[in-house]
């Protein structure tokens, strides 16, 4: 899942991003409305965490723009106001959910996951192929009954390969879905992560390289 946080309180935005990245989500941050719209025009996000009172382009206008564009991103609106009138106003703009500040990170995380499931077809709790089983809820991976400890990006790459159900996934798609905007598109990060993932999964190899196209688990 890829998430954009549009929040001008930098410490709050950075704290949310750190927590979400610890859950193996790809996260970008915009500290004002102009930057948020710029990133939304470049990347395909599953969830937008949107502060209503953004500087520059107001959060309400960001929400209107996103909804008017027909983008599939789901919007979780944040605001310091907790009264019913504000919640109704935010939802009437097209936001999918509304969370008043202050909030518990656990609640925000649960809402982000719920919106992410609505942004694209829901995955089953277990992804399994070629003897590899990935438990999304507990973030565990097994091969042939053997537990395979994976780093966050390795887990994310494997999840995308299993989700593809035998189809080829390009390195560009993996960069888009597993990493964030700060990754160099010409980096060998995907190849390096793939090497580590293959080594941890062991023999016989289950991840196939399709030259010039990408990777798959056939």
PLY file of the C-alpha trace (Angstrom):
ply
format ascii 1.0
element vertex 218
property float x
property float y
property float z
element edge 217
property int vertex1
property int vertex2
end_header
0.00 0.00 0.00
1.24 3.51 -0.81
0.19 6.43 1.38
0.55 10.20 1.07
0.51 12.25 4.28
-0.50 15.87 3.69
0.10 17.54 7.05
1.82 20.84 7.88
2.70 19.89 11.47
6.05 18.39 10.57
6.64 16.46 13.78
3.20 14.89 13.51
3.61 14.09 9.82
7.06 12.56 10.37
5.80 10.55 13.35
2.86 9.13 11.35
5.18 8.30 8.46
7.62 6.49 10.75
4.81 4.41 12.22
3.34 3.50 8.85
6.73 2.59 7.39
7.26 0.28 10.34
4.13 -1.51 9.09
5.79 -2.02 5.65
3.79 0.73 3.92
5.36 3.06 1.35
4.86 6.62 2.59
5.42 10.09 1.12
4.91 13.41 2.92
3.67 16.81 1.73
3.77 19.71 4.18
1.40 21.96 2.21
-1.50 21.69 -0.23
0.52 22.62 -3.31
3.04 19.84 -2.69
0.22 17.39 -2.00
-1.45 18.11 -5.35
1.91 17.84 -7.11
2.61 14.40 -5.66
-0.96 13.23 -6.33
-0.46 14.14 -9.97
2.67 12.02 -10.24
2.05 8.93 -8.11
-0.84 6.52 -7.67
-1.66 6.43 -3.96
-4.01 4.06 -2.18
-4.69 6.38 0.77
-4.34 10.13 1.33
-4.11 11.27 4.96
-5.20 14.88 4.57
-5.04 17.64 7.16
-8.00 19.90 6.54
-6.16 23.12 7.48
-3.20 22.94 5.10
-1.28 26.08 4.13
-1.13 27.04 0.46
-3.95 25.13 -1.18
-6.43 24.47 1.62
-7.17 20.86 2.53
-10.78 21.28 1.45
-9.61 22.32 -2.03
-7.17 19.42 -2.19
-10.05 17.09 -1.37
-12.28 18.67 -4.02
-9.53 18.37 -6.62
-8.86 14.71 -5.85
-12.54 13.78 -5.91
-13.13 15.79 -9.09
-10.24 14.08 -10.87
-11.80 10.65 -10.38
-8.66 9.31 -8.70
-9.12 6.05 -6.83
-7.19 7.22 -3.76
-9.16 7.04 -0.52
-9.10 10.12 1.71
-8.76 10.14 5.49
-9.29 13.73 6.63
-7.65 15.01 9.82
-8.74 18.11 11.70
-8.35 19.76 15.08
-12.13 20.25 15.21
-14.14 17.35 16.59
-17.65 18.79 16.36
-20.30 17.07 14.26
-20.70 20.00 11.87
-17.02 19.83 10.89
-17.16 16.08 10.36
-20.23 16.40 8.15
-18.59 19.20 6.16
-15.45 17.14 5.59
-17.34 14.07 4.48
-19.56 16.15 2.20
-16.44 17.24 0.32
-15.86 13.61 -0.65
-13.56 12.39 2.11
-13.98 8.69 2.86
-13.24 8.95 6.58
-12.64 11.58 9.22
-10.39 11.53 12.28
-10.21 14.38 14.83
-6.93 15.34 16.50
-5.52 14.19 18.82
-5.83 10.53 17.91
-4.23 7.21 18.78
-1.86 5.93 16.10
-3.45 2.46 16.37
-6.80 3.92 15.32
-5.27 5.82 12.42
-3.48 2.65 11.28
-6.70 0.64 11.40
-8.51 3.30 9.36
-5.70 3.45 6.80
-5.81 -0.32 6.33
-9.60 -0.24 6.01
-9.41 2.48 3.35
-6.61 0.65 1.58
-8.82 -2.41 1.22
-11.45 -0.20 -0.43
-8.90 1.39 -2.76
-8.22 -1.91 -4.51
-9.57 -5.44 -4.39
-9.06 -6.91 -0.95
-6.34 -9.52 -0.55
-7.06 -12.71 1.34
-5.40 -12.84 4.76
-3.05 -15.47 3.41
-1.22 -15.22 0.08
0.18 -18.55 -1.08
1.95 -19.82 -4.18
4.70 -22.32 -5.03
4.94 -23.50 -1.42
5.40 -19.96 -0.09
2.77 -18.69 2.36
2.55 -15.05 3.44
0.46 -14.14 6.47
-0.42 -10.46 6.03
-2.02 -9.97 9.44
1.00 -11.23 11.39
3.61 -10.25 8.77
5.07 -13.73 8.68
6.34 -15.81 5.78
6.75 -19.59 5.58
8.19 -21.85 2.91
7.41 -25.52 3.22
6.49 -24.95 6.85
9.82 -23.20 7.56
9.60 -19.67 8.98
11.43 -17.14 6.81
12.37 -13.87 8.58
12.17 -10.97 6.13
12.98 -7.27 6.29
10.10 -4.85 5.57
10.97 -4.22 1.92
11.58 -7.92 1.27
8.15 -8.66 2.74
6.59 -5.95 0.55
8.24 -7.26 -2.62
7.16 -10.82 -1.89
3.60 -9.67 -1.19
3.44 -7.92 -4.59
4.79 -11.00 -6.38
2.29 -13.29 -4.67
-0.54 -10.80 -5.26
0.24 -10.89 -9.00
-0.76 -14.59 -9.04
1.84 -15.68 -11.58
1.89 -12.51 -13.67
5.13 -10.60 -14.23
5.75 -7.59 -11.98
8.18 -5.00 -13.34
10.91 -3.36 -11.27
9.16 -0.03 -11.89
5.91 -1.37 -10.40
7.80 -2.66 -7.36
9.44 0.73 -6.85
6.04 2.42 -7.10
4.25 0.11 -4.69
6.90 -0.85 -2.13
9.20 2.18 -1.91
8.46 5.90 -1.69
9.23 8.93 -3.87
12.74 9.38 -2.47
13.99 6.22 -4.16
16.14 6.77 -7.23
14.30 5.23 -10.23
17.67 4.14 -11.64
18.82 2.46 -8.46
19.61 -1.24 -8.21
17.64 -1.43 -4.96
15.04 -3.79 -6.43
17.71 -6.16 -7.72
19.56 -6.08 -4.38
16.35 -6.70 -2.42
15.43 -9.52 -4.80
18.83 -11.19 -4.26
18.37 -11.09 -0.49
14.80 -12.35 -0.76
15.81 -15.28 -2.98
18.63 -16.21 -0.62
16.30 -16.22 2.38
13.61 -18.25 0.59
16.23 -20.87 -0.27
16.36 -23.59 -2.90
14.90 -24.48 -5.26
14.39 -20.89 -6.45
10.76 -19.75 -6.63
11.22 -16.23 -8.05
11.85 -16.16 -11.77
13.46 -13.27 -13.64
11.88 -12.48 -17.00
14.68 -10.65 -18.86
13.77 -7.09 -19.79
10.33 -7.41 -18.20
10.44 -8.11 -14.47
9.90 -10.87 -11.93
7.29 -13.49 -11.17
6.49 -16.52 -9.07
5.22 -18.99 -11.71
0 1
1 2
2 3
3 4
4 5
5 6
6 7
7 8
8 9
9 10
10 11
11 12
12 13
13 14
14 15
15 16
16 17
17 18
18 19
19 20
20 21
21 22
22 23
23 24
24 25
25 26
26 27
27 28
28 29
29 30
30 31
31 32
32 33
33 34
34 35
35 36
36 37
37 38
38 39
39 40
40 41
41 42
42 43
43 44
44 45
45 46
46 47
47 48
48 49
49 50
50 51
51 52
52 53
53 54
54 55
55 56
56 57
57 58
58 59
59 60
60 61
61 62
62 63
63 64
64 65
65 66
66 67
67 68
68 69
69 70
70 71
71 72
72 73
73 74
74 75
75 76
76 77
77 78
78 79
79 80
80 81
81 82
82 83
83 84
84 85
85 86
86 87
87 88
88 89
89 90
90 91
91 92
92 93
93 94
94 95
95 96
96 97
97 98
98 99
99 100
100 101
101 102
102 103
103 104
104 105
105 106
106 107
107 108
108 109
109 110
110 111
111 112
112 113
113 114
114 115
115 116
116 117
117 118
118 119
119 120
120 121
121 122
122 123
123 124
124 125
125 126
126 127
127 128
128 129
129 130
130 131
131 132
132 133
133 134
134 135
135 136
136 137
137 138
138 139
139 140
140 141
141 142
142 143
143 144
144 145
145 146
146 147
147 148
148 149
149 150
150 151
151 152
152 153
153 154
154 155
155 156
156 157
157 158
158 159
159 160
160 161
161 162
162 163
163 164
164 165
165 166
166 167
167 168
168 169
169 170
170 171
171 172
172 173
173 174
174 175
175 176
176 177
177 178
178 179
179 180
180 181
181 182
182 183
183 184
184 185
185 186
186 187
187 188
188 189
189 190
190 191
191 192
192 193
193 194
194 195
195 196
196 197
197 198
198 199
199 200
200 201
201 202
202 203
203 204
204 205
205 206
206 207
207 208
208 209
209 210
210 211
211 212
212 213
213 214
214 215
215 216
216 217
